[in-house]
Amino acid sequence: MNCYCCSERKFQDCCEPFIEGIAKPATAEELMRSRFSAYAIGAVEYILRSTHPSTRKFYDAESIEKWAQSSVWQKLEIISKSAGEAKDKKGSVEFKAYFLDAENNPHIHHELSNFEKYLGKWFFVGGRVF
């Protein structure tokens, strides 16, 4: 099965090792893609675990789970990225996440997400929704 993040790689060779804690994303984009896949499969713990400790308190598992499970995540489109490579400490990824809500209405979540490397791991810090 192809990965939910639209990388054209198999899920088991792409985002699954990150979600399962077997590997860690080397770039901000890999983390962003794995978080999209986590929404697609309802991996709430990973979404919270991959959120920076300083901003994690602003997100709650119940809201994340409700949005993840009431939506059908269709496609991820990376618009642009800035820094966020393995050697960087910060980076950003602009993306569009296409999904259907509980009533089957189509939506596009367009966001510029910010990431930071902390203790050698990439974390989602926050984002600006367009």
ABEGO torsion letter per residue (X at the ends): XBBAAGAGBBAAABAAAAAAGABBBABAAAAAAAAAAAAAAGBAAAAAAABBAAAAAABBAAAAAAAAAABBBABBBBABBBEGBAABABBBBBBBBBBBBAAGBBBBBBBBBBBBBBGGBBBBAEBBBX
